[in-house]
Amino acid sequence: MQTEAAILWGQNEQWSVETIELDPPKEGEVLVKLAASGMCHSDEHLVTGDLGGVYPIIGGHEGAGVVLEVGPGVTKVKPGDHVVFGFIPACGQCPSCARGHSNLCDNGAALLIGLQMDGTSRHHARGQDIATMVCLGTFGKHSVVNQMSCVKIPEDIPLELACLVGCGVTTGWGSSVYAAEIEPGDNVAVIGVGGIGAAAIQGARLAGADRIFAIDPVELKRELAPKFGATHTYSSVEEATEAIRAETWGTMCQKVICAMGVGKGDMMASIMGIVSKRGRCVVTNIHPMAEMEVSLNLCDLTLMEKQIVGTIFGSANINYDIPHLLQLYRLGQLDLEGMVTNRYKLGDINQGYQDMRDGKNIRGVLVYDD
């Protein structure tokens, strides 16, 4: 079939919206008509090359839609089902999945190269195969994905909100609840109030944090942070340090979540300065793959028993946490609508990402209405 998608043909280029050819689903695969896609910063990393890059590639990995067709051997979903795509596919059988860490699924890692499990592509344009972001490619009106990436959801949940839990919301919430293990009464700092940071603030609130310090240089994001649960806001770590010291009587923060658009190694020493004794810093944001130098006082790490923990997808499980978070939304405990700052048509994708760079969005969402 033919459909439309946004393709990145090379590093630092613009997204090109054009017609593509899409093959039917094969063994274990599903054809989905997308309703919406979140515009995550991870797709911006494709543009800048922070994560390396395979080009050409269809971007997008926060998607929700309706199943149109299933290939042989598909048992997880059927035509007509509403689904959210999980950023990290989960096979349920590899050692990581068996130990309860499906966010590190071996098969999920294989799909990160943007090809199907058989090493081929279902997406084609200009006479050549096109890779897809984490084998999803949600910057398109239709996509063929592996059933491992699909999570069935209730039909009453708006798909343009449900798409957010495919990556950013789950990553941020899980960074607080799972990776940081925030406990009632903890002082928490969240650095960066984009899609991940806003969700991390909500996770901290739901986990019972006492003070939640939101740090972001963008005024709009500081204004919105209290809506998600922040109790204090600051424009920089430097500005926040002495204020946090005063607010906590010198204790500082038991938990700190790094949720900036792009991490910087030379900031780690100052970030660790707001971590309390026996406190934990969770590094959720991506650092450039080529970055090898980090500013860090290891004596402070040892003497104060501080911890630095990395997390991918918030250490969450797509098959449990995506339905769980959507239930929290239904109960009014998780604000998804408030996280959507602007909605865009597929043809406006470059404007949407410029708005993200300009600090105008918590999360922009592409909405497909045909």
VEXRO-186354 format. One record per atom (N, C-alpha, C): residue in three letters; x, y, z. Coordinates in steps of 0.001 Angstrom, whole numbers, padded with zeros to 6 digits, always signed. Last residue first. Layout:
BEGIN
ALAXYZ...
***
This chain:
BEGIN
ASP-006580+011362+008690ASP-007062+010691+007466ASP-006220+009452+007206ASP-005494+012652+010837ASP-006953+012570+010782ASP-007465+011979+009480TYR-002993+012483+013107TYR-003325+012058+011742TYR-004830+011860+011672VAL-000996+014664+014886VAL-002312+014030+014830VAL-002659+013751+013374LEU+001838+014895+016860LEU+001346+014828+015487LEU+000022+014074+015489VAL+002434+016915+019644VAL+001853+015660+019155VAL+001423+015834+017703GLY+004904+018108+021923GLY+004109+018291+020727GLY+003615+016938+020246ARG+005247+018752+025285ARG+005236+017690+024285ARG+004347+018116+023131ILE+006015+021331+026026ILE+006298+020205+026917ILE+006336+018954+026039ASN+007274+023811+023799ASN+006502+022594+024015ASN+006970+021815+025235LYS+008967+025896+023362LYS+007536+026193+023344LYS+006672+024981+023668GLY+011744+025918+023034GLY+011171+025846+024373GLY+009694+026137+024450ASP+012822+025753+020558ASP+012602+027101+021075ASP+011958+027106+022455ARG+012737+023054+020040ARG+014053+023684+020255ARG+013909+025057+020888MET+009962+022833+019671MET+010615+022131+020774MET+011962+022769+021097ASP+009648+024359+017363ASP+008996+024806+018588ASP+009612+024121+019808GLN+011006+022691+015627GLN+011563+024012+015907GLN+010945+024585+017176TYR+009249+020566+015608TYR+010561+020382+016235TYR+011271+021703+016463GLY+007080+021785+014308GLY+006930+021219+015644GLY+008259+021035+016347GLN+008159+022391+011836GLN+007780+023488+012718GLN+007646+022987+014155ASN+008428+019781+010902ASN+009638+020593+011102ASN+009353+021805+011981ILE+005728+018913+010744ILE+006658+018288+011680ILE+007898+019128+011928ASP+003570+019556+009218ASP+004131+020622+010046ASP+005198+020101+011005GLY+002553+017331+008002GLY+003301+018266+007175GLY+003955+019398+007946LEU+001076+016197+010081LEU+002340+015580+009684LEU+003192+016548+008871LYS-000113+018823+012265LYS-000292+017896+011150LYS+001069+017326+010775TYR+000021+019089+015872TYR+000484+019433+014530TYR-000005+018395+013524ARG-000561+020637+019051ARG-000823+019547+018125ARG-000484+020005+016709ASN+001121+021512+022114ASN+000629+021844+020773ASN+000428+020575+019960THR+001327+020359+024674THR+001336+021810+024519THR+000760+022236+023178VAL+000377+017932+026659VAL+000343+018220+025227VAL+000225+019736+025050MET+000119+017718+029365MET+001468+017582+028820MET+001526+017919+027335GLY-002555+017798+029930GLY-001758+018963+030267GLY-000341+018916+029719GLU-003322+015205+029238GLU-003762+016330+028419GLU-002898+017559+028678LEU-002301+013658+031328LEU-001734+013527+029984LEU-002101+014726+029119ASP-001910+013357+034582ASP-002352+014387+033642ASP-001619+014217+032313LEU-003112+010963+036685LEU-002013+011244+035755LEU-002528+012203+034693GLN-005436+010651+038076GLN-004208+010788+038848GLN-002988+011105+037988GLY-007838+010018+036915GLY-007551+011416+037161GLY-006282+011666+037946LEU-008323+007481+036144LEU-008682+007798+037518LEU-008412+009263+037876ARG-007199+007463+033642ARG-008652+007342+033738ARG-009150+007724+035133TYR-004485+007558+034382TYR-005090+008670+033643TYR-006612+008637+033783LEU-004230+005060+035512LEU-004035+006231+036370LEU-004608+007482+035700GLN-004593+003598+033166GLN-005607+003500+034221GLN-005465+004665+035208LEU-002249+004257+031886LEU-003505+004702+031286LEU-004663+004568+032275LEU-000457+002948+033564LEU-000442+004405+033505LEU-001723+004945+032873HIS-001178+000258+033009HIS-001253+000796+034372HIS-001315+002322+034369PRO-000624-000128+030286PRO-002018-000162+030764PRO-002174+000455+032157ILE+002259+000335+030610ILE+001440+001143+029705ILE-000039+001065+030095ASP+003164-001616+032475ASP+003125-000202+032848ASP+002318+000665+031900TYR+002980-004215+031295TYR+002319-003874+032563TYR+002116-002376+032711ASN+004242-004108+028858ASN+002991-004855+028950ASN+002260-004632+030268ILE+006620-002627+029237ILE+005549-002105+028386ILE+004218-002808+028616ASN+008075-001845+032219ASN+007658-003002+031428ASN+006468-002581+030572ALA+010876+000374+033035ALA+009487-000083+033048ALA+009273-001276+032130SER+013080+001965+033316SER+013134+000615+033905SER+011744-000020+033965GLY+012732+004188+031727GLY+012318+004264+033115GLY+012306+002934+033830PHE+013927+003690+029316PHE+012470+003516+029402PHE+011992+003504+030852ILE+016855+003102+031070ILE+016257+003204+029746ILE+014776+002867+029889THR+019055+004614+033414THR+017805+003910+033130THR+017391+004149+031694GLY+021746+004634+035814GLY+021214+004858+034479GLY+019911+004107+034294VAL+022650+006185+038814VAL+021958+005058+038188VAL+021496+005465+036793ILE+024848+006853+041348ILE+024450+007288+040006ILE+023891+006066+039294GLN+024843+007639+044835GLN+024671+006677+043750GLN+024339+007398+042452LYS+026913+008311+047723LYS+025952+008693+046695LYS+025929+007661+045581GLU+028450+008214+050085GLU+027700+007039+049622GLU+026587+007416+048632MET+030181+010142+050767MET+028765+010419+051041MET+027853+009280+050593LEU+032602+009059+049952LEU+032445+009463+051345LEU+030991+009709+051732THR+032154+008520+047134THR+032503+007489+048107THR+032154+007897+049535LEU+031497+010985+045972LEU+030658+009807+045713LEU+030894+008742+046777ASP+033644+012525+046782ASP+032309+012850+047289ASP+031380+011656+047121CYS+035545+011279+045193CYS+035698+011240+046647CYS+034364+011544+047316LEU+034761+011918+042642LEU+034555+010537+043086LEU+034764+010381+044585ASN+033305+014415+041200ASN+034156+014242+042367ASN+033900+012854+042945LEU+033289+014888+037730LEU+032676+014228+038875LEU+033697+014071+039996SER+032692+015351+034449SER+033211+016069+035607SER+032514+015526+036849VAL+033531+013114+031897VAL+032525+013511+032870VAL+033214+014201+034032GLU+034030+012199+028535GLU+034553+012880+029712GLU+033408+013373+030591MET+032958+011201+026230MET+033704+010262+027074MET+034224+010907+028358GLU+030571+011309+023709GLU+031072+011969+024914GLU+031733+010942+025843ALA+029388+010020+021625ALA+030841+010190+021548ALA+031426+010836+022802MET+026688+010129+022172MET+027344+008832+022198MET+028868+008951+022218PRO+025505+012636+024387PRO+026061+012293+023069PRO+026886+011011+023144HIS+023080+011298+026678HIS+024296+012069+026448HIS+024801+011714+025051ILE+019640+011331+027380ILE+020723+010837+026533ILE+021885+011823+026540ASN+018266+011157+030719ASN+018490+011810+029422ASN+019682+011206+028692THR+018539+009754+033091THR+017559+009291+032103THR+017849+009881+030733VAL+020185+009046+035774VAL+020493+009647+034479VAL+019576+009014+033436VAL+019518+009730+039052VAL+019107+008883+037935VAL+019362+009625+036631CYS+021170+009726+042049CYS+020976+010504+040826CYS+020660+009546+039686ARG+020451+009387+045469ARG+020586+008731+044164ARG+020300+009712+043040GLY+022067+009578+048733GLY+021071+009919+047720GLY+021395+009285+046376ARG+023823+009386+050788ARG+023115+008158+050407ARG+021989+008423+049403LYS+023402+012845+051173LYS+024113+011649+051591LYS+023232+010429+051319SER+021773+014270+048214SER+022033+014124+049643SER+022980+012958+049924VAL+022615+016287+045460VAL+022242+014948+045931VAL+022650+014808+047399ILE+023656+018559+044498ILE+022332+018692+045120ILE+021792+017343+045580GLY+026056+017761+043389GLY+026095+018646+044543GLY+024748+018854+045202MET+025515+016458+041085MET+025727+015616+042267MET+025812+016451+043542ILE+025463+018748+039467ILE+024234+017986+039707ILE+024380+017123+040950SER+028151+019453+039421SER+027189+020367+040050SER+025869+019667+040331ALA+029167+017170+038100ALA+029655+017532+039432ALA+028670+018446+040141MET+027837+017149+035586MET+027549+016116+036576MET+028027+016480+037975MET+028391+018847+033535MET+027417+019305+034531MET+027270+018339+035701ASP+030010+017681+031693ASP+030637+018682+032557ASP+029667+019266+033584GLY+028306+016040+030223GLY+029186+015455+031220GLY+029779+016462+032167LYS+024991+016698+029632LYS+026346+017221+029462LYS+027225+016705+030591GLY+022116+015507+027788GLY+022956+015594+028970GLY+024344+016118+028632VAL+019466+017042+026223VAL+020767+016414+025977VAL+021616+016598+027225GLY+017119+017666+027674GLY+017060+017218+026286GLY+018323+016485+025884MET+017094+016290+031040MET+017368+017335+030054MET+017275+016777+028639ALA+016641+014843+033311ALA+015702+014689+032199ALA+015880+015800+031175CYS+017711+013312+036100CYS+018245+014083+034972CYS+017374+013821+033755ILE+016521+013457+039312ILE+016259+012869+038001ILE+016810+013798+036931VAL+017444+012655+042577VAL+017580+013646+041511VAL+017405+012931+040179LYS+016645+012169+045973LYS+016567+011665+044610LYS+016649+012829+043615GLN+017157+013592+048263GLN+017401+012148+048293GLN+017411+011554+046887CYS+018742+016710+048241CYS+017699+015849+047656CYS+018077+014373+047724MET+019656+018372+051349MET+019629+018268+049889MET+018609+017224+049443THR+020060+019132+054039THR+019994+017701+053689THR+020168+017476+052193GLY+019934+021791+054708GLY+021233+021215+054400GLY+021223+019757+053991TRP+017241+022326+054966TRP+018106+022433+056153TRP+019423+021698+055932THR+015891+022479+052611THR+016013+021138+053196THR+016875+021125+054455GLU+016036+025161+051902GLU+014719+024528+052052GLU+014789+023206+052803ALA+018824+025576+051692ALA+018040+026292+052694ALA+016705+025601+052965ARG+019460+023876+049567ARG+020144+023728+050858ARG+019345+024391+051976ILE+017903+024973+047561ILE+017580+023626+048045ILE+018229+023395+049404ALA+019289+027387+047275ALA+017875+027408+047653ALA+017448+026046+048207GLU+021779+026532+046406GLU+021677+027158+047723GLU+020235+027215+048207THR+020919+025289+043877THR+021723+024630+044909THR+021556+025242+046291ALA+019557+026706+041886ALA+018797+025838+042782ALA+019601+025379+043995GLU+021482+028025+040427GLU+020494+028814+041166GLU+019800+027963+042220GLU+022759+025738+039374GLU+023500+026679+040218GLU+022542+027525+041053VAL+020802+024639+037798VAL+021276+023886+038962VAL+021996+024818+039930SER+018301+027098+036874SER+019562+026374+036676SER+019914+025607+037936SER+015844+028163+037489SER+016269+028218+036091SER+017549+027444+035821TYR+013359+026508+039519TYR+014595+027269+039357TYR+015048+027180+037905THR+010567+026009+041701THR+011159+026014+040364THR+012383+026930+040331HIS+008712+023852+043866HIS+009656+024947+043697HIS+010222+024869+042279THR+006934+021804+043585THR+006681+022750+044671THR+007594+023974+044580ALA+005312+020096+040919ALA+006508+020753+041448ALA+006126+021755+042532GLY+003018+019032+039748GLY+003351+018652+041122GLY+004593+019291+041698PHE+002076+019968+037403PHE+002339+018533+037468PHE+002754+018070+038862LYS+001890+022655+037878LYS+000674+021949+037467LYS+000839+020441+037581PRO+004523+023459+038258PRO+003652+023252+039430PRO+002348+022528+039101ALA+005413+023649+035460ALA+005860+022581+036354ALA+004978+022391+037591LEU+004714+025905+034021LEU+003835+024738+033946LEU+004181+023670+034975GLU+006778+027689+034536GLU+005402+028096+034855GLU+004466+026885+034894ARG+008927+026311+033534ARG+008879+026562+034979ARG+007471+026968+035401LYS+008250+026405+030855LYS+008284+025106+031522LYS+008280+025256+033040LEU+008473+029150+030328LEU+007199+028466+030138LEU+007168+027143+030901GLU+011262+029623+030768GLU+010257+030186+031672GLU+008917+029463+031559VAL+013871+027350+030706VAL+012763+027914+029930VAL+011639+028348+030864PRO+015738+026041+032259PRO+016017+027427+031882PRO+014867+028112+031160ASP+014675+024194+035105ASP+014665+024315+033651ASP+014914+025779+033274ILE+013805+022121+037694ILE+014880+022998+037206ILE+014857+023007+035684ALA+011785+021641+040472ALA+011873+021548+039013ALA+012877+022578+038513PHE+011612+019869+043370PHE+012282+021025+042782PHE+012426+020808+041272ILE+009367+018950+045624ILE+009778+018579+044267ILE+010310+019843+043603ARG+009100+017708+048918ARG+009404+018837+048046ARG+009857+018316+046686ASP+008002+014882+049206ASP+007656+016073+049993ASP+007855+017317+049135ALA+006547+012205+047291ALA+007643+013127+047582ALA+007137+014343+048353GLY+004775+010154+046611GLY+004710+010753+047934GLY+005848+011676+048292ALA+004437+009150+044118ALA+005222+008321+045036ALA+005290+008928+046435LEU+003148+011200+042819LEU+002370+009996+043128LEU+003091+009086+044110ARG+005354+012958+042566ARG+004175+013334+043345ARG+003376+012119+043776ALA+007016+011474+040883ALA+007481+011830+042224ALA+006308+012205+043127GLY+005408+011374+038603GLY+005773+010141+039285GLY+006226+010407+040708GLN+005348+014077+037954GLN+004099+013417+038332GLN+004373+012100+039052ILE+008056+014416+037349ILE+007459+015190+038437ILE+006168+014520+038904ALA+008204+012718+035148ALA+008981+012389+036346ALA+008453+013145+037554ALA+006637+014125+033342ALA+006156+012830+033824ALA+006909+012395+035073ALA+008303+016299+032948ALA+006955+016527+033463ALA+006360+015236+034010GLY+010581+014981+031866GLY+010639+015646+033155GLY+009279+015888+033767ILE+009607+014039+029392ILE+010091+013103+030400ILE+010084+013747+031778GLY+008817+016457+028107GLY+007891+015341+028252GLY+008317+014375+029335GLY+010659+018765+030157GLY+010015+018431+028893GLY+009048+017290+029138VAL+012215+019980+032232VAL+010766+019794+032343VAL+010159+019717+030946GLY+015121+019461+033953GLY+014538+019387+032619GLY+013062+019064+032710ILE+015576+017706+036742ILE+016302+018661+035911ILE+015851+018488+034466VAL+014047+017465+039739VAL+013917+017010+038353VAL+014537+018085+037470ALA+014617+016429+043045ALA+014868+017442+042012ALA+014727+016790+040647VAL+013013+015775+046132VAL+013328+015335+044769VAL+013607+016540+043888ASN+012873+014442+049325ASN+013079+015659+048556ASN+013610+015252+047193ASP+010482+012048+050548ASP+011744+012387+049884ASP+011710+013799+049318GLY+007967+011390+051488GLY+008773+012305+052274GLY+010098+012682+051648PRO+007865+008114+050189PRO+007134+009217+050799PRO+008049+010073+051679GLU+010539+007577+047774GLU+009728+007160+048911GLU+008974+008361+049482ILE+011685+006564+044599ILE+011264+007657+045483ILE+010321+007117+046552GLU+013347+005029+042886GLU+012698+004435+044056GLU+012342+005513+045079ALA+014600+005608+040508ALA+014967+006386+041690ALA+014444+005760+042972ALA+013396+003553+038907ALA+014846+003753+038932ALA+015295+004523+040168TYR+010540+003668+039639TYR+011345+002449+039584TYR+012844+002703+039749VAL+009651+006353+039916VAL+009063+005286+040723VAL+009954+004045+040775SER+011235+008001+038195SER+010953+008356+039585SER+010575+007150+040430SER+011323+006589+035837SER+012573+007118+036384SER+012406+007484+037851GLY+008632+006154+035303GLY+009442+005038+035784GLY+010777+005483+036359TRP+007962+008746+034406TRP+007303+008180+035587TRP+008141+007047+036171GLY+009642+008895+032104GLY+009750+009827+033213GLY+009167+009289+034499THR+008780+006650+030572THR+010188+006842+030905THR+010352+007770+032102THR+006059+007120+030296THR+006504+005935+031020THR+007957+006068+031450VAL+006176+009513+028799VAL+005497+009469+030089VAL+005987+008286+030912GLY+007780+008767+026449GLY+008118+009837+027370GLY+007481+009735+028737CYS+006547+006170+025272CYS+007933+006477+025602CYS+008025+007481+026732GLY+003868+005593+025268GLY+004751+004689+024538GLY+006223+004945+024802VAL+002338+007497+026373VAL+002859+006494+027303VAL+003753+005477+026590LEU+001473+009046+024236LEU+002530+009565+025092LEU+003128+008514+026017CYS-000719+007859+023039CYS+000585+007700+022396CYS+001726+008111+023317ALA-002943+008682+024473ALA-002364+007372+024774ALA-000971+007210+024178LEU-003639+011027+023203LEU-003042+011096+024533LEU-002337+009793+024873GLU-004627+010174+020838GLU-003646+011257+020777GLU-003046+011560+022141LEU-006534+008302+021566LEU-005257+007812+021052LEU-004195+008911+021010PRO-008411+008390+024513PRO-008038+009107+023289PRO-006639+008705+022821ILE-009933+005437+025586ILE-008846+006371+025856ILE-008426+007061+024563ASP-011746+003481+024957ASP-012284+004774+025392ASP-011202+005812+025652GLU-010568+001064+024389GLU-010946+001908+023263GLU-011465+003280+023675PRO-007636+000036+026206PRO-009089+000237+026115PRO-009431+001258+025041ILE-004914-001506+024308ILE-005431-000588+025323ILE-006942-000462+025182LYS-002179-003689+023672LYS-003598-003392+023507LYS-004075-002511+024648VAL+000894-002975+022457VAL+000183-003169+023717VAL-001267-002754+023502CYS+003553-004055+020386CYS+002162-003624+020516CYS+001581-003954+021891SER+006005-005126+019895SER+005957-003694+020201SER+004555-003203+020522MET+005634-007710+019143MET+006298-007481+020427MET+006223-006024+020860GLN+004703-007617+016559GLN+003703-007685+017624GLN+004320-007473+019010ASN+006497-005189+014653ASN+006428-006514+015254ASN+005404-006509+016387VAL+004791-003156+012176VAL+005663-003343+013337VAL+005548-004781+013817VAL+004152-000917+009679VAL+004189-002346+009978VAL+005224-002550+011070SER+002068+002002+009653SER+003357+001345+009818SER+003140-000145+010038HIS+000714+005120+008509HIS+000599+003674+008696HIS+001996+003129+008950LYS+001513+007723+008609LYS+000100+007456+008833LYS-000206+005967+008973GLY+004439+008523+010528GLY+003787+008085+009305GLY+002361+007697+009613PHE+006218+008446+012698PHE+006019+009669+011913PHE+005482+009294+010537THR+006744+005970+013745THR+005402+006526+013978THR+005188+007887+013334GLY+008658+003758+013485GLY+008390+004744+012448GLY+007020+005376+012575LEU+009641+001178+014522LEU+008266+001646+014663LEU+007907+002654+013583CYS+012283+000427+014912CYS+011399-000463+014155CYS+009918-000115+014346VAL+013505+002679+015973VAL+013271+001509+016826VAL+012221+000566+016224MET+012610+004274+013069MET+013075+004501+014433MET+012586+003385+015348THR+013315+002356+010165THR+012340+003049+011009THR+012898+003163+012423ALA+014789+002522+006840ALA+014746+002066+008229ALA+013659+002836+008983ILE+013819+001765+003603ILE+013900+002823+004602ILE+013831+002185+005991ASP+015093+000773+000396ASP+014562+000430+001710ASP+014778+001596+002677GLN+014285+002653-002628GLN+015192+002001-001687GLN+014489+001695-000370GLY+012742+004220-004329GLY+013370+003015-004859GLY+014322+002318-003913ARG+011616+006225-002823ARG+012610+006588-003837ARG+013417+005374-004307ALA+011024+003955-000132ALA+010798+005257-000773ALA+011941+005551-001726HIS+009554+001579+002080HIS+010385+001865+000908HIS+010020+003243+000343HIS+009306-000782+004699HIS+009098+000593+004264HIS+010073+000931+003145ARG+010081-003162+005656ARG+008743-003128+005054ARG+008459-001754+004442SER+013304-004747+005423SER+012472-003581+005687SER+011111-003738+005029THR+015078-007438+007155THR+014616-006699+005976THR+013709-005549+006398GLY+015692-009068+009289GLY+016756-008244+008721GLY+016364-007460+007484ASP+013689-010310+010565ASP+014349-011089+009518ASP+015426-010281+008794MET+012701-008362+012255MET+013495-009445+012839MET+014202-010294+011793GLN+013189-005214+010452GLN+012391-006273+011060GLN+013291-007420+011528LEU+015265-002401+011433LEU+014828-003424+010490LEU+013985-004459+011218GLY+016349-000673+013301GLY+015323-000173+012395GLY+014863-001138+011329ILE+017979-001308+015313ILE+018642-000917+014065ILE+017635-000510+012998LEU+016404-002223+017347LEU+016806-000821+017399LEU+017504-000369+016123LEU+015961-004900+017318LEU+015088-004086+016485LEU+015493-002614+016464ALA+017767-005831+019168ALA+017979-006179+017758ALA+017151-005289+016841ALA+016615-004951+021541ALA+017879-004360+021111ALA+018134-004634+019638GLY+014458-006702+021620GLY+014226-005275+021486GLY+015475-004570+020997ASN+015746-009055+022112ASN+015131-008865+020795ASN+014798-007403+020553ASP+016546-008533+024760ASP+017538-008830+023728ASP+016976-008602+022335CYS+015220-005935+026781CYS+014975-007140+025968CYS+016016-007319+024874LEU+015176-004063+028748LEU+016495-004438+028226LEU+016402-005690+027353ASN+012632-003903+029584ASN+013164-002699+028936ASN+014569-002927+028387SER+012179-006191+030992SER+011890-006234+029557SER+012344-004980+028841HIS+013051-007516+033453HIS+013633-006287+032924HIS+013436-006230+031409GLY+012395-009944+034570GLY+011533-008807+034845GLY+012062-007483+034344ARG+013841-012052+033766ARG+014190-011511+035081ARG+013353-010281+035429ALA+012877-012454+031246ALA+012586-013479+032246ALA+012887-012992+033653CYS+014007-010255+029907CYS+012559-010328+030110CYS+012203-011305+031222SER+016735-011088+029990SER+016307-009836+030622SER+014805-009842+030897PRO+016709-013600+028576PRO+017104-013505+029995PRO+016641-012228+030678CYS+013597-013725+026606CYS+015051-013621+026743CYS+015423-013484+028221GLN+010800-013618+026660GLN+011470-014912+026782GLN+012982-014827+026992GLY+009500-011260+026065GLY+009000-012042+027185GLY+009759-013320+027445CYS+010039-009317+024183CYS+009729-010664+023698CYS+009157-011549+024791ALA+009220-006043+023733ALA+009461-007037+024774ALA+009057-008417+024286PRO+010579-002979+022410PRO+009790-004198+022285PRO+010164-005209+023373ILE+010506+000172+023635ILE+011377-001004+023635ILE+010492-002237+023509PHE+008173+001717+023205PHE+009472+002179+022693PHE+010474+001027+022613GLY+005161+000227+022242GLY+006173+000356+023271GLY+007512+000719+022653PHE+002299+001659+020859PHE+003591+001034+020592PHE+004521+001274+021772VAL-001012+000866+021675VAL+000101+001793+021863VAL+001368+001024+021549VAL-004071+000113+019947VAL-002771-000252+020496VAL-001902+000985+020705HIS-007215-001306+019527HIS-006476-000066+019745HIS-005172-000427+020444ASP-008224-003741+017134ASP-007702-003413+018460ASP-007032-002043+018457GLY-008771-004228+014475GLY-009734-003451+015246GLY-009253-003067+016626PRO-007225-007412+014256PRO-007748-006223+013587PRO-008844-005550+014410LYS-005464-008259+017342LYS-006273-008617+016184LYS-006761-007335+015517VAL-002549-009370+019228VAL-003592-008412+018869VAL-004340-008911+017650LYS-001061-011693+019721LYS-001170-010672+020762LYS-002300-009680+020504THR-000592-013450+017703THR-001579-013855+018706THR-001878-012748+019710VAL+000543-014128+014525VAL+000259-013056+015479VAL-000865-013494+016417GLY+000961-016014+012542GLY+001570-016224+013852GLY+001309-015140+014874PRO+000924-013839+009706PRO+000881-015187+010272PRO+001539-015234+011655GLY-000148-010411+010467GLY+000516-011439+009693GLY+000385-012804+010347VAL-003081-008359+010497VAL-002019-009068+011205VAL-001436-010139+010295GLU-004424-005075+010081GLU-004136-006400+009534GLU-003023-007040+010357LEU-005012-002800+011599LEU-005761-003068+010369LEU-005614-004512+009901VAL-005233-001449+014797VAL-004727-002557+013996VAL-005627-002778+012783VAL-004833+001972+015389VAL-005770+000856+015303VAL-005195-000203+014367GLY-002559+003734+017616GLY-003446+003614+016466GLY-004314+002378+016548ALA+000252+005615+018637ALA-000947+004863+018995ALA-001863+004832+017783GLY+003749+006176+019449GLY+002605+006083+018547GLY+001456+005286+019113GLU+006750+007219+019543GLU+005611+007349+020447GLU+004359+007318+019591HIS+008592+007215+017566HIS+008510+005983+018351HIS+007463+006076+019452GLY+010066+008683+014706GLY+008874+008483+015522GLY+008860+007155+016245GLY+011244+008582+011264GLY+011326+008812+012699GLY+010045+008443+013414ILE+012666+006624+008840ILE+011400+007232+009252ILE+011440+007365+010763ILE+015830+007181+007316ILE+015043+006571+008382ILE+013753+007356+008589PRO+018630+006418+005111PRO+017431+007166+005496PRO+016609+006418+006535TYR+020672+006139+008072TYR+019873+006954+007146TYR+019757+006236+005806VAL+021314+005784+011369VAL+021164+005007+010143VAL+020240+005818+009247GLY+023535+007138+013830GLY+022381+007248+012946GLY+022474+006339+011743GLY+024383+008498+017009GLY+024798+007883+015758GLY+023635+008018+014788LEU+023009+010032+018778LEU+022928+008579+018948LEU+023545+007827+017778ASP+023469+012565+017823ASP+023918+012244+019174ASP+023906+010743+019444GLY+022589+013508+015386GLY+023609+012466+015377GLY+024124+012092+016751THR+020545+015282+015013THR+021842+015816+015440THR+022954+014787+015395VAL+018465+013546+014215VAL+018844+014691+013394VAL+020257+015152+013734LEU+018281+011757+016295LEU+018559+011247+014949LEU+019069+012369+014058HIS+017568+013449+018335HIS+018914+012873+018379HIS+019287+012233+017040GLU+014938+013859+017737GLU+015853+014957+017452GLU+017307+014467+017499ASP+013960+011556+018826ASP+013977+011655+017364ASP+014835+012834+016909SER+014151+012187+021506SER+014998+011119+020975SER+015050+011130+019458HIS+012191+014014+022087HIS+013525+014536+021803HIS+014441+013456+021238CYS+009075+013200+020409CYS+010045+013033+021488CYS+011402+013600+021086MET+006092+013767+019740MET+007330+014266+019135MET+008403+014319+020219GLY+003669+011147+019462GLY+004374+012151+020238GLY+005683+012521+019558SER+001181+010614+017079SER+002559+010320+017490SER+003109+011462+018305ALA-001927+009055+016104ALA-001134+010157+016653ALA+000258+009661+017011ALA-002988+006979+014651ALA-003848+008122+014944ALA-003038+009319+015407LEU-001973+004653+012159LEU-001627+005533+013273LEU-002653+006649+013419LYS-002865+001510+011506LYS-003180+002868+011065LYS-002956+003787+012268VAL-000645-001224+011277VAL-001420-000325+012133VAL-001643+001009+011423LEU+000046-004569+010830LEU-000162-003305+010130LEU-001094-002444+010967VAL+002430-006695+012351VAL+001109-006071+012430VAL+001107-004781+011611GLU+004073-009961+012463GLU+004012-008514+012268GLU+002573-008004+012160GLY+004567-012680+012426GLY+004689-011978+013698GLY+004530-010474+013614GLU+005433-012707+009069GLU+005337-013507+010281GLU+005558-012652+011530LYS+004435-009519+007672LYS+004886-010907+007546LYS+004745-011615+008894PRO+002213-007028+006367PRO+002915-007663+007490PRO+003272-009112+007190PRO+002942-005525+003122PRO+002040-006123+004113PRO+002827-006808+005220ASP+004993-002554+002665ASP+004684-003964+002421ASP+003679-004469+003450LEU+004530+000625+001476LEU+004546-000170+002698LEU+004119-001597+002387GLU+006068+003375+000020GLU+005449+002077-000224GLU+005615+001230+001039ILE+005354+006850+000680ILE+006185+005655+000769ILE+005359+004434+000370THR+005421+010322+000034THR+004729+009048-000140THR+005725+007900-000050GLU+006756+012544+002589GLU+006540+012069+001228GLU+005833+010731+001213VAL+008427+014962+004290VAL+007160+014229+004275VAL+006850+013837+002837SER+011496+015084+005697SER+010860+015170+004385SER+009596+014313+004390TRP+013111+017015+008150TRP+012240+015881+007874TRP+011523+016114+006543GLN+016348+018364+007259GLN+014953+018520+007657GLN+014207+017208+007410GLU+019583+017246+008525GLU+018648+017638+007474GLU+017257+017833+008064ASN+021420+016216+010300ASN+021211+017674+010282ASN+020353+018158+009117GLN+022022+013296+008368GLN+022219+014049+009601GLN+022081+015551+009354GLY+019415+012314+006032GLY+020794+012483+006460GLY+020881+013339+007703TRP+016740+011942+005644TRP+017650+011364+004657TRP+019117+011507+005042LEU+013993+011116+007352LEU+015241+011855+007533LEU+016277+011192+006640ILE+010574+011328+006511ILE+011852+010628+006373ILE+012999+011592+006627ALA+007321+010802+007383ALA+008392+011803+007460ALA+009736+011078+007515ALA+004829+009452+005138ALA+005694+009385+006308ALA+006749+010477+006229GLU+001836+008039+003755GLU+002758+009165+003920GLU+003580+008997+005191THR+001365+005166+001601THR+000991+006029+002711THR+001994+007166+002788GLN+000282+002385-000334GLN+000978+003656-000251GLN+000452+004449+000947MET+000844-001191+000000MET+000000+000000+000000MET+000885+001248+000000
***
